[in-house]
Amino acid sequence: MRSGPAVERVVNCVNAGVTGLAGSRLLGPAVRRTITTATYTGRRSGRTFSTPVGYRRSGDVVTIIVEMPDRKNWWRNFTGEGGPLTLALDGGDRTGHAVARRDGRRVRITVELA
């Protein structure tokens, strides 16, 4: 499903707000326990993108759940064999290999950190 310029502006504003909260001194530590920034290179465009994502972590495995995946495109960069993804974790950037799998109405992205 395609979205128009107005929807993109709203999404960009929400993403900027979430990113700002994650970087704040007061709320940042609480926000960063469940939200991080994922940075990746688009398969077709070759451009670098960053987006805030909710996550769960167990050791060196991070799970990202993509709700309403049919309304989003970014996760498709990690279908099949998957691809490289960088997450803002532990006070810095952590790289890993991400693989997306459809799980009913959601997509689960599993990231094995390097």
N, C-alpha and C positions, 0 to 999 in steps of 0.2 A: 504494500500500500504506500502510495506517495503522499508526502505532506507538502503543504504550500509554504511560502515565505513567512506567513504569520505564525504558523506552528513552529517553524524552525527558530524564529526569534524567541518564542516562549521557551522552547527547550533550551536554547542557548542561555537565556536568563536564569532558568532553574539550575542548569549545570554550573554556571558561574557562582550562583548563590551557595550551592552545596560545596563547591571547591573553596569558596571564601570561608565558610564555616569550618571546614576541615583544617584550614590554616590559621584559625583564630586561637589566641592563647587561652581564652576562657573555655570555649566549647570544643576546640580542636581535638584534645585527647579522647574525649568521649566519642566524637564523630568518627575519628580514625580507627576505632575498634571495629567498625562495621562498614565503613565507606572508605574507598581509596580511589586513586586515579589510575586508570589503565591507559597505557600509551602503546600504539601499534602502527604499523605501516599498512596502508590499504593495498590489497593484492592487485587490483586493477589500476588504481590511480598512482600508486607509489608515494602518496602523500602521507605524512605523519599526523595522526589524530590522537587526542587525549579526551577521555570521558570519565566522569565519576561513576563508580560501580559499587554495589553492595557486595560484600564477600564474607566468607567464613574460611578460617584457616586452621589446619591441623599440621603442625610441623612445616615441612616444605611443600605441602599441597594446599592450594587455594582453590576454593569453589566459588564461582560467580553464577548466580541464578539470574537469567534474563526473563523477566516477566513480559508478556505480550510480544513475543519475538517477531510476529508477523508485522508489527508496526515499527520494527527496528532493523537496521541493516548491518551494523558494525560487527555483530557476532559471526556473520557469515564468513569473515576472514579466517575463522578457525575451524571450519568444517573439514571433513576428510582427514588428512594427515595433520591438520592443525598448523600452527605457526608461532613465531616468537611474539611475546607480550612482555611489557615492562610494567610493574606495579610499584606504586609508592608505598613502601613498607619499611618498618624498622628505622625510620628517620632518613631513608635514602631510597634509591631505586633498586629494585630486585628484578632480574630478568628470569624468564622461564619459557616453557613451551606450553601453549594452550591448545586444547582440543574441545570443540563444541559438539554436544550431542543433544538431540531433541528428546525431551522427556514429557510427552503429552502436550500440554498447553504452554510449557516452559522450555527453555533451553538451559542446559547445565554446561558451563565451561569449567573444565578442570585444568589448572595450571600447575605444572611441576616446576618449582623454582630451581634455578641453577645453584 
